[in-house]
């Protein structure tokens, strides 16, 4: 279940709750003074998402693996770069 952050518009207090989407909607309808705080999702690996590249040491390990296994997909991926 996801964790939702809420802010009370009257007092400014914030709190987090772990609940389903339907429970969240019901909670918001029962508490009209609350608003949802939308933050950046903390999901995913920055290398896999393409935000940053793997460091040179890891690339060296991958190239050694590709050289030792010339028929693997890794070898063909490394030869394109």
PEMO-V603373 format. One line per field, one symbol per residue. ss: DSSP state (H for helix, E for strand, - for the rest). phi: phi as a letter, one per 20 degrees, with the letter a starting at -180 (. if undefined). burial: 1 if it has 24 or more other C-alpha atoms within 12 Angstrom, else 0. A space follows every 50 residues. Layout:
# PEMO-V603373
ss: ???
phi: ???
burial: ???
This chain:
# PEMO-V603373
ss: --EEEEEE-----EEEEE--HHHHHHHHHH---EEEE------------- -----HHHHHHHHHHHHH----HHHHHHH--
phi: .fdddccefednfcbdceafffffffffffcfeeceeecffdcoeffffn fcefffffffffffffffcfeeffffffffe
burial: 00010100000000000000000100000000011100000000000000 0000000000011000000000000000000
